[in-house]
């Protein structure tokens, strides 16, 4: 993505937001109820920009992030407690850590690691809490003896280096703050390491040769950030870690999994800090815990600030267990409590799509920065595991250079833009759902929906995670269904059927239909909402093939959610329906199929992508259709729909002229059918003055 040179002063902030916007779409998620860490705050969404920031003495519970509870929580890994591995020889294992590849069925901790497959790249990975944005800077000597540098900014980033490089140095800094300084990770309180004059020492890791995979976990506020843990492992391994948040007892972690050959294997480790390096190809992973010399670790409700014990139908406490169909890349379990009452207080799971990647090309290679796109295999899984956003794959056409202008990334919605009228307690008024506080009524409604899902057997119990495909959409569905959990559940099932059965969609499969110009995005309004245009006269053969039309619509709308939105800032679109020359495609022979196709598209917009439309303008409508169309619009949505007689006058009240085609009163050229894809976007959607202000910082 191109950023104006004038925005150099704000480049770190912009880059950090791009990291989150482009790379964390598949994990946008609601925190439906208060968590233990956020017990004194209103229920919020992960990463709310006004979330309280912890500070002061660094302890076990001073994080200011709002973690996502439960075994499928997808927040970034934070609040790590570990020992330093920076000085460890390459290939050596940290304390209480072992590669699970070498563990035979039924055995306990083994000391010999199986050899990993050959790799051509090393990975340096930084995973942070949400207190501030940080930069990882890497300096190295390439194959020709030249000193090179690379850096990445964000909450979770990776830098890939050729294994042929040498003299690798890794340092960290805080955007708008200071350097990340060194602490003594061997001590529980991790005090600062001081130089002779009493000043803090900047953290720096040096490697003679490029390591295969090193992951740095950084936490703390902007003026006191530190590397809490360093984990070094093979590229072919994932990390499962149990961290004790107290010293009341020693705990063990047991991991059972199926390896690549189909053999069932078991791994066990005990200590205050237990790490398991599991093969990334492992499947059917089961993780359990116990207190050494005590009882098992029992299940608690992590969504309740009091973390009460969970009881089954017989009044018994079930043991805590986590199950993963595929091996996760990194999971961090926090344990608390005495030997007879230990429990897992928080779970942090990191997914591969949460990371921004920078690839440093090897000598003679033309490989450079890789644009992050959805992988097909993410959507070729069980329905409950499909990400809630994305699914358009194998993109070949270039994105617009103004896909996400600076003003959109930095847009601060007002109270009236988050809730229509500015009243969050008015039912049905919410327009922005992510990264904003939830009301008590919304939290209650989400709890009722979760209870209904448990009753219907969709989730194991009322505290379990929702199916992944509906995590960040649940509240939209509830609001659309007027807080009726039964209707919201039916809408969720419809959305799953209409969306999941069509994903993933390759660009090549719908490219010809996109080039017809029947549907396309063009520019944004003055609130940053992308403008979705429907030209009915261009529907062509899709009028007789509703599946073909719906797939085209799903591709376009998933593109918008994946690449055009900024969660918590811009989450909706506006719509222009152009009925010019509609009478030319209406005939008695085509009326039935056209009506069927129209109904299918309407179902997709209303059920699958509910709660996304800010306004809709129906232009160039023949008089004979006005009464018919107006009659089928629900009363509660008529305030969003209008039939302007002077389309140019009304549209220019919402959209800058250069964002609008000339046929609608703008100054942008009218697009021919073959010109509508890739979708067209332009700078300064809020106007030239706002664009200049954003660029200047």
BAMITI-790304 format. One record per residue (C-alpha): residue in three letters; x negated, y negated, z. Coordinates in pm, whole numbers, plus 50000, padded with zeros to 5 digits. Each point is the difference from the previous one (the first is absolute). Layout:
// residues N
AlaXYZ/...
***
This chain:
// residues 697
Unk500005000050000/Unk498734965649912/Unk499854972850263/Unk499464963849906/Unk496474986650059/Unk501534971250196/Unk501215025250258/Unk496445009150101/Unk500474984950343/Unk502855024250068/Unk498605029549809/Unk499335022050307/Unk503574995450124/Unk501425006149655/Unk497825030449947/Unk501085014550332/Unk503664995949914/Unk499445015449660/Unk498475029950177/Unk503165004650201/Unk502524991549728/Unk498525021449724/Unk498795029350205/Unk502485005150282/Unk503275000649810/Unk500485036950043/Unk499774995750375/Unk502184969350065/Unk501875010950309/Unk502444988250264/Unk499365003050368/Unk503595008750086/Unk499604997950378/Unk497544984150244/Unk496745018550054/Unk497975003250315/Unk497444974949878/Unk502714975049905/Unk502215005950302/Unk500094963150091/Unk500794987949649/Unk503035002549776/Unk500075030249766/Unk497914990449700/Unk498655013549679/Unk496355010049968/Unk497724970849927/Unk502444972150089/Unk497894969249946/Unk501184984750330/Unk499375031150208/Unk498254992950330/Unk496235002649980/Unk498255016350293/Unk496834985850143/Unk497854998350309/Unk498095029650134/Unk499875029249761/Unk501835029450151/Unk502075029249889/Unk503254980849963/Unk499054965249888/Unk500985004449633/Unk502354974449854/Unk501155021849714/Unk503425016149994/Unk499345036849928/Unk502495022949838/Unk500985028950224/Unk500585036349912/Unk498225027549813/Unk500604983449663/Unk499054964950107/Unk498114983149717/Unk498324971050174/Unk496294994049965/Unk497775017950249/Unk498994977150284/Unk498994998850366/Unk497285026349962/Unk497715011450283/Unk496965020049891/Unk496275003249996/Unk497674985049744/Unk499035021649708/Unk498044973649812/Unk496645013050116/Unk500945036549958/Unk498125018549724/Unk502095005149692/Unk502115031550029/Unk499815001550380/Unk503275003050187/Unk501264975850268/Unk500695012850348/Unk502975023650026/Unk500254999949621/Unk499745028849756/Unk500835007649642/Unk503075022349996/Unk498875015549672/Unk497755024050186/Unk502435011550270/Unk501295035649966/Unk503545009450108/Unk500305001550375/Unk496604985250072/Unk499214969650214/Unk497584971549928/Unk497405010949749/Unk496714982849932/Unk499305008649638/Unk501644979549727/Unk500855014049661/Unk498334982949709/Unk502064973249828/Unk500404997649624/Unk497564977749821/Unk501104963849969/Unk498544971249801/Unk501254971750223/Unk499774990650364/Unk502844982650183/Unk499684971850251/Unk503404993850156/Unk501194973250242/Unk503275005350191/Unk501214971550223/Unk502724990350242/Unk502384972149899/Unk498604972450222/Unk498044983249720/Unk498665005349648/Unk496435011949965/Unk497405003949726/Unk497635029349955/Unk496784990149822/Unk497625025849856/Unk496454994249877/Unk498035027549827/Unk497155007249759/Unk501075014949668/Unk498165025149784/Unk497884972749841/Unk498804986350333/Unk502234969249993/Unk501804987650312/Unk503754999449939/Unk503014989250206/Unk503695008950015/Unk502794989950237/Unk503695006150067/Unk502474980650216/Unk503165013750159/Unk501375022150274/Unk498975033049844/Unk497415000449722/Unk497545023349832/Unk496814994149804/Unk498745028549782/Unk496245001549937/Unk498005023349775/Unk498145025350214/Unk496804989949818/Unk499804966250181/Unk497714994750301/Unk499374975950289/Unk503724994950063/Unk500954972850250/Unk503564995150124/Unk501244969350189/Unk503394985450092/Unk501504965750050/Unk503374984650082/Unk501784978149745/Unk500184965850161/Unk498135012550308/Unk496555012850087/Unk497835030249942/Unk501015033950137/Unk497585005550288/Unk498465031250147/Unk501355018650302/Unk498725029550198/Unk502365027449883/Unk498525024950248/Unk501714982250289/Unk503795001650047/Unk500374962050023/Unk497704994749701/Unk498184968650127/Unk498304976249759/Unk496385006749911/Unk497954968550075/Unk496684988049863/Unk497244985350217/Unk501624965550007/Unk503375014250100/Unk501694996449662/Unk502135027149844/Unk498295021149734/Unk501805002849662/Unk500955035949917/Unk497935015349721/Unk499705035649873/Unk497005010849795/Unk499665032149796/Unk496895010849812/Unk502195018449750/Unk503684996749915/Unk502215020450236/Unk502855020849859/Unk502774984150210/Unk499814976350296/Unk503114984750154/Unk499714969750229/Unk502904991650232/Unk500044962950086/Unk502174983350262/Unk500304968650209/Unk501054963649941/Unk498304977249749/Unk497434986450248/Unk499265033650163/Unk500205027249736/Unk497895031250039/Unk499495034349845/Unk501695023450246/Unk499175032349822/Unk497945013749714/Unk500825033649844/Unk497705016349745/Unk501235029849803/Unk500055016149658/Unk502084986649712/Unk502005032250002/Unk501064996250364/Unk502784982250189/Unk499944988250360/Unk502325010850281/Unk499084983850332/Unk501305002450356/Unk499014970550222/Unk500714999550374/Unk501204966150121/Unk499265009750358/Unk497605023450182/Unk502535018650215/Unk499325033149825/Unk498265017449710/Unk502225008649706/Unk499675023749709/Unk501254998049642/Unk500905030849796/Unk500274998549622/Unk501395028149785/Unk499984997349622/Unk499935019149674/Unk496814996849799/Unk499544999349621/Unk499895038149985/Unk503295003350185/Unk498445012350325/Unk501424987550329/Unk497304983850217/Unk499814985350349/Unk497824973450160/Unk499804989850368/Unk498084972350173/Unk500114984350347/Unk498784967750157/Unk500944963750049/Unk499344992549633/Unk500615029649770/Unk499534998649624/Unk500815026149740/Unk498654996649646/Unk502585019149803/Unk499705009349630/Unk502054974949801/Unk501425028849796/Unk501505016250311/Unk503775004450012/Unk502675010250250/Unk498074982450275/Unk501275003850358/Unk498504979650286/Unk500695007150371/Unk498454989150329/Unk499465011950357/Unk498454987850324/Unk497005021050106/Unk500945017650324/Unk503474985049989/Unk503135002349789/Unk500834994349639/Unk500494965549854/Unk503744993949975/Unk501994978649761/Unk501044964450087/Unk502074973449826/Unk497334975749877/Unk502634975949869/Unk501184992850354/Unk497784976150201/Unk500365023250299/Unk498845030149790/Unk502435024250172/Unk499695037849970/Unk502085016349728/Unk502215029450098/Unk501565026149774/Unk503575013350021/Unk499015022750290/Unk498444971850200/Unk496485012249930/Unk497094977949895/Unk498695010249655/Unk496265000049942/Unk498574972549781/Unk499125012649653/Unk499304982649671/Unk500475016549662/Unk498634988749663/Unk500705017349669/Unk496814984549860/Unk496954990150200/Unk500174962750088/Unk496904979049935/Unk499684987050357/Unk502175004050312/Unk499274986150346/Unk501865013150309/Unk499864981150330/Unk500575020550318/Unk500904988650352/Unk501185015250327/Unk498805024850263/Unk499285036949941/Unk503585009950088/Unk501624972249801/Unk497874990649697/Unk501664985649692/Unk499124984349662/Unk500734963050041/Unk499214988149647/Unk499305014949660/Unk498304981649716/Unk499875015349656/Unk498104985349709/Unk500995008349643/Unk497784998049695/Unk502154973249835/Unk499404976450291/Unk496464992749890/Unk498604974849757/Unk497245015749794/Unk496894984349853/Unk497935022249772/Unk496384990649949/Unk499045013949657/Unk497035023349968/Unk497164990849768/Unk501085001349638/Unk503675003050095/Unk502714976249888/Unk502145009350298/Unk500924969850209/Unk502894988450215/Unk502815025349988/Unk503534985849994/Unk502085018450255/Unk502955018049847/Unk502285027250129/Unk498775035249950/Unk502435024849850/Unk499435025650276/Unk501344975750263/Unk503465004949853/Unk499825036749909/Unk500675010650358/Unk502995009050215/Unk502684972649994/Unk499454991250366/Unk496344991649926/Unk500544977749693/Unk498834963950068/Unk502774974250029/Unk498474977849729/Unk498295007149670/Unk499985030049772/Unk499104984049668/Unk496835016949882/Unk497465000949717/Unk500224962749930/Unk498094990149687/Unk501234964749930/Unk498244971450178/Unk501794981650279/Unk500684962949966/Unk497104979350142/Unk502634981050202/Unk501655031050143/Unk499684986350357/Unk499214962750001/Unk498294984750301/Unk503194982250107/Unk501915032850019/Unk497325017150208/Unk499964971050246/Unk503744992949996/Unk501494994050346/Unk503775006849996/Unk502204977850214/Unk502595012850245/Unk502744994349740/Unk498005020049744/Unk499545029150240/Unk503704998850094/Unk502584981549793/Unk501084970150205/Unk497095004750238/Unk501995020850251/Unk498415034350055/Unk502985011550210/Unk502494995449717/Unk500725034849856/Unk498945004749640/Unk497884968449984/Unk496525015549989/Unk498064995349675/Unk496445008250114/Unk499675032950187/Unk496295007450038/Unk497494983950238/Unk502734981050185/Unk501605005650344/Unk503145021350016/Unk503064990250201/Unk501455022150270/Unk502955008749775/Unk497695010749719/Unk497915021750232/Unk503175016050136/Unk501315006749648/Unk496725016549902/Unk500215021950310/Unk503555010449908/Unk498885009049648/Unk497115020350138/Unk502365018450237/Unk502335008149709/Unk497095013149795/Unk498985022550289/Unk503595012650032/Unk500085008649629/Unk496655017950026/Unk498134975649777/Unk497474993150276/Unk499205022550299/Unk501254975750264/Unk500974963850050/Unk496394990150075/Unk498455015949690/Unk498834979749702/Unk502444993549720/Unk499335015449659/Unk497234979549848/Unk501974989649692/Unk502464979650210/Unk497784986950281/Unk499784963849888/Unk503464999849838/Unk502125012550290/Unk501014965950136/Unk500904987449652/Unk502345029549958/Unk501544994350342/Unk500654963449924/Unk501415007949656/Unk502375025350160/Unk501124974750264/Unk498275018650284/Unk501905032249938/Unk497425027950058/Unk502065026449816/Unk500224978549687/Unk496344990750029/Unk499135037150014/Unk502005006649684/Unk498284970749829/Unk496625014250101/Unk500925033449844/Unk501134982649680/Unk496794979749990/Unk497945031650046/Unk501835017949721/Unk499914971249753/Unk496394989750071/Unk498025030350106/Unk501195022849722/Unk498574975749745/Unk496594993750157/Unk497264998449901/Unk500644981049674/Unk497074995749763/Unk499764967349812/Unk499775018649669/Unk503365016750065/Unk501894966950007/Unk497694977249802/Unk502125000249683/Unk503124991050199/Unk498154972450187/Unk498944985649666/Unk503654996849895/Unk500344970250233/Unk503235012850157/Unk498644994350352/Unk496874981550109/Unk498554977550268/Unk499124964649901/Unk498584974350244/Unk501114991950354/Unk502404975550163/Unk498904972950242/Unk500095024450292/Unk497685024449826/Unk502725025049906/Unk499225017449668/Unk502734994449743/Unk501565031649851/Unk501564994349658/Unk502585023549843/Unk500724993749630/Unk503045021449924/Unk499854995249624/Unk496645018549997/Unk501215031450173/Unk499975018349667/Unk500125037850013/Unk499794999550380/Unk503704991150001/Unk500695036649911/Unk497295014350228/Unk500534988950360/Unk497105021050136/Unk497614982749763/Unk501334965950107/Unk499835007950371/Unk496415012749974/Unk499034967549833/Unk501694979950277/Unk498405021250276/Unk496564994849844/Unk500484962249989/Unk501324997150356/Unk497335023050145/Unk497424978849819/Unk501444969550176/Unk499935016050344/Unk496495013549946/Unk498304969749847/Unk502174968750025/Unk501094998950364/Unk498264988550317/Unk501585017550302/Unk501254974850255/Unk499694971549749/Unk501565008649665/Unk502135031449993/Unk502834992849757/Unk500694991949637/Unk502414977949810/Unk501935011549694/Unk501064984649670/Unk502525020649801/Unk500254987449644/Unk503205010849822/Unk499264981849674/Unk501365019349702/Unk501425026550232/Unk503035003549776/Unk497755013149724/Unk499275031850195/Unk503525005550134/Unk502125022949788/Unk502685025850083/Unk497595028049910/Unk497224987350228/Unk502094986250284/Unk500025031850207/Unk496265006249985/Unk499224963250054/Unk502204999450308/Unk498315031550132/Unk496544985249946/Unk501044967350163/Unk501395018650301/Unk496775020050037/Unk497894968349991/Unk502354983650249/Unk499695029950232/Unk496214997449981/Unk500014963150087/Unk502635002750276/Unk499085032850171/Unk496385008149923/Unk498624964450021/Unk502554984650233/Unk499474967050179/Unk497494986749748/Unk502064975349796/Unk499774963450106/Unk502204986749723/Unk501355010349661/Unk500954977549709/Unk502145014549720/Unk499484978349694/Unk501404998449645/Unk503075019550106/Unk502935002249756/Unk503154985650151/Unk501955032349964/Unk497625018050237/Unk499874973750274/Unk503105010550190/Unk499155037049968/Unk496464996650132/Unk500974975850276/Unk502685024150116/Unk497585028850064/Unk497514979850207/Unk500405007650374/Unk501184970350205/Unk496935000450226/Unk497704996549697/Unk501824972749812/Unk497924973250172/Unk496945014449824/Unk501595002549653/Unk500874971449769/Unk501024995249635/Unk498394967049900/Unk501434982349698/Unk496804980149969/Unk497385026950061/Unk497044976449958/Unk501284974950253/Unk500725026150267/Unk496915021649952/Unk497684970050016/Unk501354993450349/Unk498215031950108/Unk497135005449753/Unk497184978149872/Unk500284993549623/Unk496715017249915/Unk501255031950170/Unk503125001749783/Unk500535009049635/Unk501134972149769/Unk503345017349934/Unk500844994250368/Unk498814963950008/Unk496325005850081/Unk496814992349816/Unk498585035349973/Unk500385015249653/Unk502895023649936/Unk498785035949999/Unk500595023649713/Unk500825036150093/Unk496425012449962/Unk498634971650217/Unk501875006450325/Unk497595026350137/Unk497544996250168/Unk502214977450209/Unk499194962949978/Unk499104978950303/Unk498644964950031/Unk498104978050248/Unk501614975450243/Unk503505015050038/Unk500774974550274/Unk499044970949777/Unk496714982949906/Unk499744981450332/Unk500385031850205/Unk497545018449777/Unk497374973050042/Unk500484999950377/Unk499615037850021/Unk496894999549786/Unk498444972350206/Unk500785017950327/
***
